Amino acid sequence: MGAIDDEILRGAADDAKEVAFIQNYMGVENRELFSEEDIYYCLDVLLEYLDKLNDNADEEGYIDIDTEEIAKHIQKKAKKEGMGPYELDALILLIDAELEYNEQLPEE
């Protein structure tokens, strides 16, 4: 296997760990709210949104994250793209899980 193949496999393994973390964070009672495909979709939309927020970061690099606003954005985009529907509270929980996951990652 080449270096690119190894990197792709590592990325897929990291993604799987992230999804597993989110599912565990959300708990058994909420696990049925999102399939793995739903989680990947919501994470993609979330990351696009956060990238836009990063463009407007303050001088120290901080951004204001409003999870309800992000959840509403995901709901709106998902509706346009034929995904979901996702409940607002469930999306907020998913966003909280993703933010917690990223807090636990080692800093680069």
DACOR-V843500 format. One record per residue. RES is the residue in one small letter. D_CENTER is the distance of its C-alpha to the mean C-alpha in whole Angstrom. Layout:
# DACOR-V843500
RES:D_CENTER
RES:D_CENTER
This chain:
# DACOR-V843500
m:30
g:29
a:27
i:24
d:24
d:24
e:21
i:19
l:20
r:18
g:15
a:15
a:16
d:13
d:10
a:12
k:13
e:9
v:9
a:12
f:11
i:9
q:12
n:14
y:13
m:13
g:16
v:19
e:19
n:16
r:15
e:17
l:15
f:12
s:13
e:11
e:12
d:10
i:7
y:7
y:8
c:6
l:3
d:6
v:7
l:5
l:6
e:10
y:10
l:10
d:12
k:15
l:15
n:15
d:18
n:20
a:19
d:23
e:25
e:24
g:20
y:19
i:17
d:16
i:13
d:14
t:11
e:14
e:14
i:11
a:11
k:14
h:13
i:10
q:13
k:16
k:14
a:14
k:17
k:19
e:17
g:18
m:15
g:15
p:16
y:14
e:15
l:14
d:15
a:12
l:9
i:10
l:10
l:7
i:6
d:9
a:8
e:5
l:8
e:10
y:9
n:10
e:13
q:14
l:14
p:18
e:18
e:19
